[in-house]
Amino acid sequence: MTSRRDFLAGVTLAGVGAPAAAGGRPPFSSNARQQTERGPGIHSVLEHDHPYIFIDSCMQIWPDAQLEVAHRHGVTAYGVTAWDPHADAATALEGTMYWHWAAREYPNLVLVETTDDIRQAKRDGKAGLLLAAQDGDWIGHDLHRVEAFQQLGLRIMLLCYNANNQLCDGCLDRTDGGLSRIGQMVVDECNRVGIVLDCTHTGRRATLEILERSQMPCIYTHSNPSALSPNPRNIDDEQIRACTSRGGVVGLVSWGPLVMRPSTTHWPTLDEFIDMMDYVVEMTGNTDHVGIGTDMSLGTYPDHESDPWGAPDYPNITEQYDRYVTDDIRSHRRNVDGFSDYAEIVNVAERLSERGYTDTDVSKILGENFLRIFDQVWR
């Protein structure tokens, strides 16, 4: 296999594009961003895979996704949101079984249950579907559902999504309550059956209580330091330290509204995203606690439904971004300039190397740190 540094030295975005046409000639000469502009949720393919295991800890796949080429975007395992937040148990079950069907229907995809599945997917040139729940509403007060869904393949879960629920408070709600009694039981049950607890979208006090109670390391799949981007969806230094001091990993997110700095008006850049990584690395003293969660989509991100009776007045976390960059939720500009297309993961690796990160560091940030957590937690 080509060494990582040799690969990065030779790769250019001219090598990122559509599959070759008959005769071996690509149908157009384009860089990755230009292909992204062909349509929402469309990502470039790599002519040759890069040598890293890249785990995207949070993303979405929609019905019109081009799943037949999902293994060619440079992603080893997609942390796919298995169903929409705030679903009931029946809807969550249907969502889970859809991914079982997808892994049967598409030979280039595998349903991830173990870390060996991820490593084998890399060796086989396939992509893994890593099932994640972006809330715990579906649990209700029936604790046995946690183990049932783990048996069906659920491997990462949030307890709540922005709003308060029966388990804990969300980060955008008006209160900052901690874990409920059933929420405490769900933390214990996730530890027992082997589901990684994700503190993203969760209220500050609740995250600190989750991190304190859990006997296993926890993660944030897609949150950034609020010290750099003071957004209600981001996390403060105490939350970062509480996670990383217990061995956890912060998946830093390339979604533009959570990278945008105060008083700026430009499209946030890849360098500004990597600044987020630098911040956590400097805080913790090493690269053991940094990962990536893009919050990108394969396929067309749908419009949000509006409630004709009036929606709760949650904080608008994208107001500055909508005004100065784009309010199109399907635009590639919703992710940072330089990493708005999956194939541009090669840009991320190259830029990290240019900033002085070693090859081992880059491997950890792109996937090995999450693999360490999965090895510790999954049963």
KOLGUTI-691090 format. One record per residue (C-alpha): residue in one letter; residue number from 1; x, y, z. Coordinates in nm, 4 decimals. Layout:
<sites>
   lumdo   marmi       east      north         up
       A     NUM          X          Y          Z
...
</sites>
This chain:
<sites>
   lumdo   marmi       east      north         up
       M       1     0.0000     0.0000     0.0000
       T       2     0.1187     0.3495    -0.0790
       S       3     0.2463     0.5298     0.2281
       R       4     0.0279     0.8088     0.3582
       R       5     0.2870     1.0776     0.2967
       D       6     0.3552     0.9511    -0.0558
       F       7    -0.0163     0.9544    -0.1263
       L       8    -0.0606     1.3083    -0.0003
       A       9     0.2426     1.4253    -0.1940
       G      10     0.0942     1.2934    -0.5165
       V      11    -0.2739     1.3695    -0.4778
       T      12    -0.4305     1.6806    -0.6246
       L      13    -0.7913     1.7747    -0.6699
       A      14    -0.7432     1.7090    -1.0410
       G      15    -0.7445     1.3453    -0.9307
       V      16    -1.0811     1.3892    -0.7653
       G      17    -1.3762     1.3549    -0.9955
       A      18    -1.6319     1.1328    -1.1573
       P      19    -1.5669     0.7696    -1.2540
       A      20    -1.3645     0.7302    -1.5711
       A      21    -1.5562     0.7040    -1.8952
       A      22    -1.4965     0.4403    -2.1610
       G      23    -1.1356     0.4440    -2.2693
       G      24    -1.0173     0.5495    -1.9247
       R      25    -1.0643     0.9218    -1.9758
       P      26    -1.2661     1.1124    -1.7157
       P      27    -1.5803     1.2776    -1.8555
       F      28    -1.4623     1.6184    -1.7429
       S      29    -1.1639     1.7795    -1.5809
       S      30    -1.2934     1.9310    -1.2613
       N      31    -1.2037     1.9739    -0.9013
       A      32    -1.4170     1.8340    -0.6208
       R      33    -1.6041     2.1544    -0.5465
       Q      34    -1.7194     2.1939    -0.9048
       Q      35    -1.8672     1.8480    -0.9033
       T      36    -2.0498     1.9223    -0.5784
       E      37    -2.2227     2.2105    -0.7535
       R      38    -2.3866     1.9657    -0.9935
       G      39    -2.6509     1.8943    -0.7335
       P      40    -2.7226     1.8835    -0.3620
       G      41    -2.5849     1.5868    -0.1755
       I      42    -2.3633     1.4803    -0.4668
       H      43    -2.0011     1.4117    -0.3750
       S      44    -1.6949     1.3490    -0.5877
       V      45    -1.5337     1.0081    -0.6080
       L      46    -1.1657     0.9364    -0.5641
       E      47    -0.9904     0.7626    -0.8508
       H      48    -0.7662     0.5991    -0.5888
       D      49    -0.8566     0.5564    -0.2247
       H      50    -0.6449     0.7312     0.0358
       P      51    -0.4698     0.5127     0.2963
       Y      52    -0.6459     0.6438     0.6099
       I      53    -0.9444     0.5024     0.7928
       F      54    -1.1855     0.7964     0.7932
       I      55    -1.4822     0.7727     1.0287
       D      56    -1.7389     1.0490     0.9917
       S      57    -1.9097     1.0342     1.3295
       C      58    -2.2263     1.2156     1.2188
       M      59    -2.3942     1.2560     0.8800
       Q      60    -2.7229     1.1907     0.7020
       I      61    -2.8235     0.9757     0.4069
       W      62    -3.1414     1.0628     0.2173
       P      63    -3.3531     0.8507    -0.0208
       D      64    -3.1983     0.9854    -0.3427
       A      65    -2.8374     0.9220    -0.2308
       Q      66    -2.6050     0.7555    -0.4810
       L      67    -2.5303     0.4625    -0.2522
       E      68    -2.3658     0.2644    -0.5311
       V      69    -2.0637     0.4981    -0.5132
       A      70    -2.0708     0.5693    -0.1381
       H      71    -1.7511     0.3644    -0.0958
       R      72    -1.5587     0.5956    -0.3322
       H      73    -1.5870     0.9251    -0.1454
       G      74    -1.2972     0.8543     0.0915
       V      75    -1.5169     0.7611     0.3891
       T      76    -1.4554     0.4264     0.5606
       A      77    -1.7540     0.4439     0.7972
       Y      78    -2.0495     0.6796     0.7865
       G      79    -2.1992     0.7576     1.1284
       V      80    -2.5429     0.7679     0.9703
       T      81    -2.8372     0.9194     1.1553
       A      82    -3.0520     0.6072     1.1555
       W      83    -3.3856     0.7918     1.1809
       D      84    -3.5110     1.1466     1.2272
       P      85    -3.4938     1.2917     1.5785
       H      86    -3.8037     1.2740     1.8002
       A      87    -3.9243     0.9479     1.6459
       D      88    -4.1316     0.6950     1.8353
       A      89    -4.0149     0.3356     1.8756
       A      90    -4.2025     0.2022     1.5723
       T      91    -4.0555     0.4688     1.3437
       A      92    -3.7098     0.4085     1.4863
       L      93    -3.7451     0.0372     1.4176
       E      94    -3.8414     0.1024     1.0564
       G      95    -3.5438     0.3355     1.0220
       T      96    -3.3064     0.0756     1.1621
       M      97    -3.4275    -0.1975     0.9310
       Y      98    -3.3869     0.0275     0.6281
       W      99    -3.0092     0.0211     0.6829
       H     100    -3.0106    -0.3569     0.7105
       W     101    -3.1823    -0.3598     0.3730
       A     102    -2.9331    -0.1118     0.2249
       A     103    -2.6369    -0.3244     0.3333
       R     104    -2.7971    -0.6271     0.1632
       E     105    -2.8946    -0.4358    -0.1492
       Y     106    -2.5578    -0.2657    -0.2090
       P     107    -2.2538    -0.4964    -0.2051
       N     108    -2.0230    -0.1968    -0.1564
       L     109    -2.1786    -0.1288     0.1881
       V     110    -2.1555    -0.3136     0.5190
       L     111    -2.3517    -0.2696     0.8406
       V     112    -2.0992    -0.1946     1.1152
       E     113    -2.1285    -0.3950     1.4371
       T     114    -1.7624    -0.4275     1.5394
       T     115    -1.4410    -0.2360     1.4882
       D     116    -1.3193    -0.5281     1.2785
       D     117    -1.6065    -0.4514     1.0389
       I     118    -1.4644    -0.1013     0.9878
       R     119    -1.1080    -0.2202     0.9346
       Q     120    -1.2259    -0.4948     0.6985
       A     121    -1.4338    -0.2437     0.5022
       K     122    -1.1178    -0.0409     0.4437
       R     123    -0.9277    -0.3473     0.3244
       D     124    -1.2144    -0.4499     0.0948
       G     125    -1.2720    -0.1030    -0.0502
       K     126    -1.6216    -0.0824     0.0973
       A     127    -1.7976     0.1698     0.3207
       G     128    -1.9519     0.0971     0.6586
       L     129    -2.2893     0.2144     0.7840
       L     130    -2.2472     0.2950     1.1544
       L     131    -2.5937     0.3403     1.3033
       A     132    -2.6465     0.6344     1.5366
       A     133    -2.9555     0.7784     1.7067
       Q     134    -2.9775     1.1536     1.7477
       D     135    -3.2010     1.1347     2.0540
       G     136    -3.3541     0.8937     2.3034
       D     137    -3.7198     0.9912     2.2622
       W     138    -3.7911     0.6463     2.1124
       I     139    -3.6994     0.4796     2.4434
       G     140    -3.9976     0.6290     2.6228
       H     141    -3.9844     0.4772     2.9706
       D     142    -3.9125     0.1262     2.8411
       L     143    -3.5504     0.0583     2.9275
       H     144    -3.5453    -0.2782     2.7489
       R     145    -3.5588    -0.0954     2.4139
       V     146    -3.1947     0.0102     2.4580
       E     147    -3.0693    -0.3476     2.4434
       A     148    -3.3171    -0.4385     2.1700
       F     149    -3.1873    -0.1645     1.9417
       Q     150    -2.8264    -0.2495     2.0258
       Q     151    -2.8991    -0.6017     1.9051
       L     152    -3.0316    -0.4489     1.5813
       G     153    -2.7074    -0.2588     1.5246
       L     154    -2.7371     0.0720     1.7122
       R     155    -2.3867     0.1721     1.8211
       I     156    -2.3994     0.5467     1.9079
       M     157    -2.6772     0.7508     2.0648
       L     158    -2.7687     1.0912     2.2002
       L     159    -3.0081     1.1155     2.4905
       C     160    -3.1820     1.4242     2.3499
       Y     161    -3.1785     1.6469     2.0429
       N     162    -3.1794     2.0214     2.1234
       A     163    -3.5108     2.0053     2.3114
       N     164    -3.5868     1.8624     2.6555
       N     165    -3.7234     1.5094     2.6686
       Q     166    -3.7890     1.2418     2.9300
       L     167    -3.4160     1.1664     2.9699
       C     168    -3.2521     1.5089     3.0036
       D     169    -3.2509     1.8685     2.8822
       G     170    -3.1432     1.9817     2.5362
       C     171    -2.8917     2.2531     2.4533
       L     172    -3.1459     2.4874     2.2908
       D     173    -3.4233     2.4640     2.5470
       R     174    -3.4899     2.7321     2.8083
       T     175    -3.3867     2.5254     3.1119
       D     176    -3.0560     2.3607     3.1905
       G     177    -3.1696     2.0576     3.3846
       G     178    -2.9587     1.7466     3.4152
       L     179    -3.0424     1.3796     3.3809
       S     180    -3.3828     1.2541     3.4859
       R     181    -3.3979     0.9302     3.6840
       I     182    -3.4822     0.7321     3.3706
       G     183    -3.1990     0.9194     3.1968
       Q     184    -2.9552     0.7936     3.4600
       M     185    -3.0767     0.4400     3.3961
       V     186    -3.0285     0.4814     3.0211
       V     187    -2.6665     0.5903     3.0739
       D     188    -2.6061     0.2764     3.2814
       E     189    -2.7818     0.0567     3.0277
       C     190    -2.5810     0.1956     2.7355
       N     191    -2.2658     0.1131     2.9308
       R     192    -2.3912    -0.2397     2.9952
       V     193    -2.4960    -0.3304     2.6410
       G     194    -2.2224    -0.1406     2.4569
       I     195    -2.3636     0.1751     2.3007
       V     196    -2.1378     0.4809     2.2851
       L     197    -2.2974     0.7836     2.4519
       D     198    -2.2890     1.1016     2.2436
       C     199    -2.3279     1.4364     2.4256
       T     200    -2.3906     1.6512     2.1164
       H     201    -2.7130     1.8591     2.1097
       T     202    -2.7461     1.8006     2.4842
       G     203    -2.7793     2.0625     2.7580
       R     204    -2.4645     2.1687     2.9390
       R     205    -2.5582     2.0357     3.2819
       A     206    -2.6884     1.7122     3.1303
       T     207    -2.3651     1.6505     2.9398
       L     208    -2.1588     1.6983     3.2540
       E     209    -2.3822     1.4550     3.4426
       I     210    -2.3638     1.1994     3.1608
       L     211    -1.9855     1.2250     3.1541
       E     212    -1.9659     1.1945     3.5316
       R     213    -2.1999     0.8965     3.5551
       S     214    -2.0778     0.6925     3.2592
       Q     215    -1.8261     0.4215     3.3363
       M     216    -1.7213     0.4241     2.9717
       P     217    -1.5665     0.7054     2.7677
       C     218    -1.8179     0.9227     2.5849
       I     219    -1.7945     1.1327     2.2711
       Y     220    -1.9249     1.4434     2.1029
       T     221    -1.9914     1.3498     1.7417
       H     222    -2.0295     1.7006     1.5970
       S     223    -1.9574     1.9965     1.8245
       N     224    -1.6932     2.2720     1.8279
       P     225    -1.5336     2.4822     2.1033
       S     226    -1.7605     2.7718     2.1974
       A     227    -1.4486     2.9686     2.2917
       L     228    -1.3843     3.0063     1.9175
       S     229    -1.7405     3.0020     1.7879
       P     230    -1.9840     3.0981     2.0654
       N     231    -2.2900     2.9173     1.9332
       P     232    -2.5517     2.7537     2.1596
       R     233    -2.4814     2.4269     1.9787
       N     234    -2.1106     2.4334     2.0625
       I     235    -1.9453     2.3259     2.3887
       D     236    -1.7363     2.5103     2.6452
       D     237    -1.3961     2.4253     2.7906
       E     238    -1.5427     2.2500     3.0946
       Q     239    -1.7445     2.0178     2.8731
       I     240    -1.4423     1.9444     2.6562
       R     241    -1.2233     1.8685     2.9569
       A     242    -1.4903     1.6540     3.1211
       C     243    -1.5107     1.4430     2.8051
       T     244    -1.1415     1.4166     2.7221
       S     245    -1.0159     1.3688     3.0793
       R     246    -1.2184     1.0468     3.0908
       G     247    -1.0684     0.9227     2.7650
       G     248    -1.3395     1.0524     2.5340
       V     249    -1.3196     1.2072     2.1876
       V     250    -1.4593     1.5354     2.0547
       G     251    -1.5728     1.5052     1.6944
       L     252    -1.5207     1.8537     1.5544
       V     253    -1.7747     1.9543     1.2935
       S     254    -1.7095     2.1173     0.9576
       W     255    -2.0666     2.2488     0.9342
       G     256    -2.0124     2.6173     0.8675
       P     257    -2.2468     2.7779     1.1235
       L     258    -2.0545     2.6074     1.4053
       V     259    -1.7166     2.7165     1.2649
       M     260    -1.8065     3.0789     1.1912
       R     261    -1.6339     3.3300     1.4198
       P     262    -1.8047     3.6317     1.5756
       S     263    -1.8166     3.9468     1.3625
       T     264    -1.7036     3.7675     1.0460
       T     265    -1.8906     3.7613     0.7177
       H     266    -1.6821     3.5277     0.4980
       W     267    -1.7346     3.1612     0.4164
       P     268    -1.5446     2.9776     0.6936
       T     269    -1.2324     2.8005     0.5718
       L     270    -1.0654     2.4663     0.6210
       D     271    -0.7915     2.6401     0.8167
       E     272    -1.0487     2.7831     1.0571
       F     273    -1.1895     2.4333     1.1012
       I     274    -0.8430     2.2963     1.1766
       D     275    -0.8020     2.5786     1.4278
       M     276    -1.0778     2.4010     1.6206
       M     277    -0.8656     2.0863     1.6239
       D     278    -0.5610     2.2825     1.7368
       Y     279    -0.7631     2.4248     2.0246
       V     280    -0.8579     2.0826     2.1628
       V     281    -0.5094     1.9420     2.1021
       E     282    -0.3509     2.2317     2.2923
       M     283    -0.6012     2.1908     2.5759
       T     284    -0.5428     1.8166     2.6151
       G     285    -0.1740     1.8043     2.5234
       N     286    -0.2069     1.5413     2.2505
       T     287    -0.4120     1.4282     1.9505
       D     288    -0.5837     1.1388     2.1287
       H     289    -0.9156     1.3179     2.1766
       V     290    -0.9978     1.4697     1.8360
       G     291    -1.2167     1.3261     1.5626
       I     292    -1.4317     1.4566     1.2764
       G     293    -1.8090     1.4690     1.2342
       T     294    -1.9033     1.6554     0.9157
       D     295    -2.2846     1.6688     0.9429
       M     296    -2.2811     1.6392     0.5619
       S     297    -2.5455     1.4605     0.3576
       L     298    -2.5501     1.1982     0.0871
       G     299    -2.8577     1.2838    -0.1147
       T     300    -3.0858     1.5836    -0.0896
       Y     301    -3.1344     1.7348     0.2552
       P     302    -3.5115     1.7908     0.2938
       D     303    -3.6921     2.1042     0.3963
       H     304    -3.7852     2.1260     0.7609
       E     305    -4.1553     2.0999     0.8301
       S     306    -4.3155     2.4052     0.9852
       D     307    -4.5817     2.3896     1.2523
       P     308    -4.8812     2.6057     1.1479
       W     309    -4.9648     2.6553     1.5153
       G     310    -4.6265     2.8069     1.5855
       A     311    -4.2908     2.6437     1.6610
       P     312    -4.1091     2.6878     1.9936
       D     313    -3.8852     2.9920     1.9954
       Y     314    -3.5518     2.8077     2.0005
       P     315    -3.2325     3.0091     1.9423
       N     316    -3.1493     3.0617     1.5760
       I     317    -2.8052     2.9016     1.5522
       T     318    -2.7582     2.9844     1.1824
       E     319    -2.8699     3.3497     1.1700
       Q     320    -2.5249     3.5006     1.1061
       Y     321    -2.4392     3.2302     0.8533
       D     322    -2.7700     3.2648     0.6689
       R     323    -2.7169     3.6376     0.6315
       Y     324    -2.3565     3.6451     0.5140
       V     325    -2.2776     3.3071     0.3546
       T     326    -2.5908     3.1178     0.2456
       D     327    -2.9318     3.0282     0.3815
       D     328    -2.9660     2.7385     0.1360
       I     329    -2.9612     2.4312     0.3598
       R     330    -2.8611     2.2135     0.0627
       S     331    -2.5700     2.4272    -0.0568
       H     332    -2.2171     2.2889    -0.0412
       R     333    -2.1300     2.6214     0.1225
       R     334    -2.2980     2.5017     0.4400
       N     335    -1.9697     2.3204     0.5091
       V     336    -1.6342     2.4957     0.5222
       D     337    -1.4448     2.6110     0.2148
       G     338    -1.1971     2.3325     0.1423
       F     339    -1.3999     2.0563     0.3052
       S     340    -1.7486     2.0765     0.1613
       D     341    -1.7188     1.7559    -0.0428
       Y     342    -1.6307     1.4204     0.1088
       A     343    -1.3447     1.3611    -0.1331
       E     344    -1.1785     1.6723     0.0076
       I     345    -1.0824     1.4672     0.3126
       V     346    -0.7486     1.4482     0.1319
       N     347    -0.7271     1.8273     0.1790
       V     348    -0.7794     1.7846     0.5515
       A     349    -0.5043     1.5243     0.5799
       E     350    -0.2652     1.7312     0.3725
       R     351    -0.3335     2.0510     0.5660
       L     352    -0.2832     1.8733     0.8984
       S     353     0.0531     1.7486     0.7741
       E     354     0.1480     2.0993     0.6631
       R     355     0.0675     2.2241     1.0134
       G     356     0.3150     1.9802     1.1621
       Y     357     0.0913     1.6932     1.2634
       T     358     0.2624     1.3569     1.2248
       D     359     0.1243     1.0750     1.0164
       T     360     0.0196     0.9014     1.3385
       D     361    -0.1623     1.2174     1.4480
       V     362    -0.3508     1.2374     1.1207
       S     363    -0.4496     0.8701     1.1465
       K     364    -0.5844     0.9279     1.4972
       I     365    -0.7853     1.2359     1.4036
       L     366    -0.9394     1.0817     1.0913
       G     367    -1.0479     0.7587     1.2561
       E     368    -0.8222     0.5756     1.4989
       N     369    -0.9377     0.7762     1.8029
       F     370    -1.2978     0.6772     1.7423
       L     371    -1.1894     0.3173     1.6829
       R     372    -1.0246     0.3198     2.0261
       I     373    -1.3509     0.4291     2.1876
       F     374    -1.5507     0.1702     1.9949
       D     375    -1.3090    -0.1037     2.1030
       Q     376    -1.3610    -0.0025     2.4664
       V     377    -1.7394     0.0319     2.4603
       W     378    -1.8916    -0.2017     2.2028
       R     379    -1.9903    -0.5529     2.3091
</sites>
